[in-house]
Each structure stands twice: as C-alpha cells, then as structure tokens.
Amino acid sequence: MLRTMFKSKIHRATVTQADLHYVGSVTVDVELMEAADLLPGELVHIVDIDNGNRLETYVIEGERGSGVIGINGAAAHLVHPGDLVILISYAQIDDAEARAFKPSVVHVDGVNRIVELGTDASAPVPGSDQRRSPQARIPAPPKEQ
C-alpha cells in the first residue's frame, strides 16, 4: 500500500509577485526549492495564511538567492504580493518507509531567506511569536545508533 505523506514545506513565505497573465505555476527561488526538496514541475499546495485560500499548482525555478515566491496565472486572483503562504508538497511512499519518513521543513524570514531547516512539521518559526498547538505531540529525539 502507498500512503500520501507530507514531504516538505516552505513555511510562512512572503509572496513577492503575482502575474495574472503568466501561464500558471508558482515561481520559487532555487535555494528554497533545494531546501524543500522540490523539483521543477512538482505539484505543490499553497495555503494563504492571510485569507485562507488554498490551491494546487506546479513549481518553476526562480532566480537563486532572489527570495522570489511568485504566484502565476489564475491563482493571482487568490494570492497577492505581501501575503504569507505555506508551500506544501506530498509524496506517495510505501507503508514501511512512511512510518520512518522525515519531511523537510524550511522556515524563512520576511524576505524569504532560510532561517532554519528541520523535520518537525508543527515547530513554530524560530524567533517568531508563533506557538506550537497544545494538541501537537513533540517528536522524540532521534535514537542513537
């Protein structure tokens, strides 16, 4: 059996541009793509923290080091420059691998520079006023081998 699992996210990124007349997709700084293990053309879900809109699209490469998060095509009606978003990817993984799989979590600052890489999907952004949900279980530290 395959399970669809959370693979990676870029958490609380700031949308830098929106182009209604560009053909679909989301443009993402290559550094952020690499940190989140995203490939060009990969399916992502975008969650807009400011207005609650959710959408699916695919990733295209943006200039390395630019911090670009560009919403393209019809999605520009739903997500706007300055909005905070979460870009989420998923993977289909066999059951045994899914039980041990660790996702990639990329926390960024206000200009989309990486501030922390991790595997805890519920960890708040370092240095922010965010809190972990009281219902979220804190993952156990890795076992020594």
C-alpha positions as CSV (number, residue, x, y, z in Angstrom):
1,M,0.0,0.0,0.0
2,L,1.2,3.5,-0.8
3,R,0.4,6.4,1.6
4,T,0.4,10.0,0.6
5,M,2.6,11.8,3.1
6,F,3.6,15.3,3.8
7,K,7.1,15.5,2.1
8,S,8.1,19.2,2.6
9,K,7.0,22.7,3.2
10,I,8.3,26.3,2.9
11,H,6.6,27.8,5.9
12,R,5.4,31.4,6.1
13,A,7.0,32.6,2.9
14,T,6.1,36.1,1.7
15,V,4.6,36.3,-1.8
16,T,6.9,38.7,-3.8
17,Q,4.9,39.0,-7.0
18,A,1.7,37.9,-8.8
19,D,1.2,37.8,-12.5
20,L,-2.3,37.1,-13.7
21,H,-1.3,36.8,-17.3
22,Y,1.6,34.4,-16.9
23,V,0.8,30.7,-17.7
24,G,0.1,29.0,-14.3
25,S,2.5,27.9,-11.7
26,V,4.4,29.3,-8.7
27,T,7.9,30.7,-9.2
28,V,10.2,29.7,-6.3
29,D,13.8,30.7,-5.6
30,V,16.0,27.7,-6.5
31,E,17.7,27.8,-3.0
32,L,14.2,27.3,-1.4
33,M,13.4,24.6,-3.9
34,E,16.5,22.7,-3.0
35,A,16.0,23.1,0.7
36,A,12.4,21.8,0.4
37,D,13.4,19.0,-2.0
38,L,11.2,20.4,-4.8
39,L,11.7,19.7,-8.5
40,P,10.6,21.9,-11.4
41,G,7.1,20.8,-12.4
42,E,6.4,19.2,-9.0
43,L,2.8,19.6,-7.6
44,V,2.5,21.8,-4.6
45,H,-0.4,23.0,-2.5
46,I,-0.3,26.7,-1.5
47,V,-2.1,27.8,1.6
48,D,-2.6,31.6,2.0
49,I,-2.3,32.4,5.7
50,D,-3.8,35.9,5.3
51,N,-7.0,35.0,3.5
52,G,-7.4,31.2,3.9
53,N,-7.3,30.4,0.2
54,R,-5.8,27.1,-0.8
55,L,-4.8,26.0,-4.3
56,E,-2.7,23.5,-6.2
57,T,-0.2,24.3,-8.9
58,Y,3.3,23.3,-10.0
59,V,6.7,24.8,-9.3
60,I,9.0,26.6,-11.7
61,E,12.5,27.7,-10.9
62,G,13.2,31.3,-9.8
63,E,16.5,33.1,-9.6
64,R,18.8,31.6,-7.0
65,G,19.1,33.9,-3.9
66,S,16.3,36.2,-5.1
67,G,13.7,35.1,-2.4
68,V,11.1,35.0,-5.2
69,I,7.7,33.4,-4.4
70,G,5.7,34.4,-7.5
71,I,2.1,33.4,-8.0
72,N,1.3,33.0,-11.7
73,G,-1.9,32.7,-13.7
74,A,-5.4,32.5,-12.4
75,A,-4.1,31.9,-8.8
76,A,-3.1,35.6,-8.8
77,H,-6.8,36.3,-8.1
78,L,-6.5,34.4,-4.8
79,V,-3.0,35.1,-3.6
80,H,-1.4,38.6,-3.6
81,P,2.1,40.2,-3.1
82,G,2.8,40.5,0.6
83,D,0.6,37.6,1.6
84,L,2.1,34.9,3.9
85,V,1.9,31.4,2.4
86,I,2.9,27.9,3.1
87,L,4.0,25.8,0.1
88,I,3.4,22.1,0.8
89,S,4.5,19.0,-1.2
90,Y,3.5,15.4,-0.7
91,A,4.9,12.1,-1.7
92,Q,3.5,8.6,-2.2
93,I,5.6,6.3,0.0
94,D,5.2,2.6,0.8
95,D,3.8,1.9,4.2
96,A,7.1,0.7,5.8
97,E,9.0,3.8,4.6
98,A,6.2,6.1,5.6
99,R,6.5,5.1,9.2
100,A,10.1,6.3,9.4
101,F,10.0,9.1,6.8
102,K,11.1,12.6,8.0
103,P,9.8,15.6,6.0
104,S,11.8,18.7,5.1
105,V,10.6,21.9,6.8
106,V,12.0,25.2,5.6
107,H,11.4,28.2,7.8
108,V,12.1,31.6,6.2
109,D,12.2,35.2,7.3
110,G,10.2,38.1,5.9
111,V,12.3,38.3,2.7
112,N,12.3,34.5,2.2
113,R,15.8,33.8,3.4
114,I,16.2,30.4,5.1
115,V,16.4,30.8,8.9
116,E,16.1,27.1,9.9
117,L,15.8,23.7,8.3
118,G,14.1,20.9,10.2
119,T,11.8,17.9,10.1
120,D,9.1,18.9,12.7
121,A,6.0,20.0,10.8
122,S,4.5,21.6,13.9
123,A,7.5,23.6,15.0
124,P,6.9,27.4,15.1
125,V,9.2,29.7,13.1
126,P,12.3,30.5,15.2
127,G,12.2,34.0,16.7
128,S,8.5,34.5,16.0
129,D,5.5,34.8,18.3
130,Q,4.0,31.6,16.9
131,R,3.2,28.8,19.3
132,R,3.0,25.1,18.8
133,S,-0.5,23.8,19.1
134,P,-1.1,22.4,22.6
135,Q,-2.5,19.3,20.9
136,A,0.6,18.7,18.9
137,R,2.9,16.0,20.1
138,I,6.6,17.0,20.3
139,P,8.6,14.4,18.3
140,A,11.0,12.3,20.2
141,P,14.7,13.0,19.5
142,P,16.4,10.6,17.1
143,K,17.7,7.4,18.5
144,E,21.5,7.0,18.8
145,Q,22.9,4.3,16.7
